Amino acid sequence: MSRIYNFSAGPATLPLSVLEQAQQEMTDWHGCGMSVMEMSHRGKEFISIAEKAEADLREVMEIPDHYKVLFLQGGASSQFAMVPLNLMGKSRKADYFDTGAWSAKAIKEAARYGHVNIVASSKEQSYTTIPDPALCEYTENAAYVHYTPNETIGGLEFDTIPDTGDTPLVADMSSTILSRPVDVSRYGIIYAGAQKNIGPAGLTIVIVREDLVGLAGSNTPAMMDYAVHEKAESMYNTPPTYSWYVAGLVFEWLLKNGGLTTMAEVNERKATALYDCIDSSGGFYTNPIDKPYRSWMNVPFVMADSSLDGQFLAGAAEAGLVQLKGHRSVGGMRASIYNAMPEEGVDALIGFMQDFQVKNG
Ligand SMILES: *Cc1c(COP(=O)(O)O)cnc(C)c1O
């Protein structure tokens, strides 16, 4: 069997040991004679898988007891609507940071439900920087403040958590959750699609402070109401059982491998090495992001001569380095280097980039 280094932004690479364990357990989970895929979500086997996954996530993220963890579907994109549907309440006002393509989508969706106030935007800088949250003026009686800690497409991230006082802070952590320790108590809601740093696509995790559950209007569809899912322990309807199970294997893998403190050290090392390669190329490769806000997870770069892009991507693929094409809205290249991308994968990419420059520079 040969494995390549997959730099996809999502669905993204998973730890090999997790895939191997899933493979071993594929047809007969723990001697019960069936695959996890075939189990009733209400049977004792799956309930034990679901409960362990939640317990392990709580441990790995140190989630306080007064937060609920929901295992939902619909992706982060559904949360763009669920957040306003559940939180906007009577004020019908919410504050949003606009720092990239995903913020913009969240804003567009929220605007269907009420007044969206953009408290800060880096749109005029083509989303290459993060506005200082300390200089923002939040709206009086805004129901919540929403931001995207890591913009997956632009490749930039906040270096601080905005201080919104008593107003609940909502974060789309799809592409940065589990990449480092985070103080969950600073947030009202954290949500994330699973396919970047958690597990397979199809699962969406929502971590919500308990006082923010049960605020949805009476015409809210049941499937969009946090209270419905919380009451049913994420089994109001059939949950994405297999994705939930594999996510659980990833949480075990994190706990076995030093947890989020270790992840943060490794992730910082990987990102630093790759940015150093870009910065020391004398302009052959460049990354457009203001340095303090460069993402640890998604590293976009362009070449001075973009006519070499095709050759770069083909050569990389031949060297076993795939999914490096930049997002269609940005062009160039993007290397997504989530938790499951080993340091050897980043080293191999750097080696290829240096070699390519020598041959084409
Ligand atoms: C990938 C991504 C999304 C979209 O996630 P879906 O699960 O496809 O809906 C939203 N926000 C961010 C920050 C992302 O990285």
Ligand as a Chemical Component Dictionary entry (heavy atoms), coordinates in Angstrom:
data_LIG
# 
_chem_comp.id                   LIG 
_chem_comp.type                 NON-POLYMER 
_chem_comp.pdbx_formal_charge   0 
_chem_comp.three_letter_code    LIG 
# 
loop_
_chem_comp_atom.comp_id 
_chem_comp_atom.atom_id 
_chem_comp_atom.alt_atom_id 
_chem_comp_atom.type_symbol 
_chem_comp_atom.charge 
_chem_comp_atom.model_Cartn_x 
_chem_comp_atom.model_Cartn_y 
_chem_comp_atom.model_Cartn_z 
_chem_comp_atom.pdbx_ordinal 
LIG C1 C1 C 0 -15.069 24.407 4.893 1  
LIG C2 C2 C 0 -15.580 25.574 5.646 2  
LIG C3 C3 C 0 -16.947 25.899 5.681 3  
LIG C4 C4 C 0 -17.985 25.116 4.914 4  
LIG O1 O1 O 0 -18.151 23.903 5.514 5  
LIG P1 P1 P 0 -19.287 22.881 5.008 6  
LIG O2 O2 O 0 -19.139 21.803 6.045 7  
LIG O3 O3 O 0 -18.910 22.449 3.636 8  
LIG O4 O4 O 0 -20.585 23.558 5.059 9  
LIG C5 C5 C 0 -17.333 26.977 6.438 10 
LIG N1 N1 N 0 -16.452 27.716 7.125 11 
LIG C6 C6 C 0 -15.125 27.436 7.117 12 
LIG C7 C7 C 0 -14.187 28.289 7.902 13 
LIG C8 C8 C 0 -14.650 26.359 6.380 14 
LIG O5 O5 O 0 -13.339 26.075 6.371 15 
# 
loop_
_chem_comp_bond.comp_id 
_chem_comp_bond.atom_id_1 
_chem_comp_bond.atom_id_2 
_chem_comp_bond.value_order 
_chem_comp_bond.pdbx_ordinal 
LIG C1 C2 SING 1  
LIG C2 C3 SING 2  
LIG C2 C8 DOUB 3  
LIG C3 C4 SING 4  
LIG C3 C5 DOUB 5  
LIG C4 O1 SING 6  
LIG O1 P1 SING 7  
LIG P1 O2 DOUB 8  
LIG P1 O3 SING 9  
LIG P1 O4 SING 10 
LIG C5 N1 SING 11 
LIG N1 C6 DOUB 12 
LIG C6 C7 SING 13 
LIG C6 C8 SING 14 
LIG C8 O5 SING 15 
# 
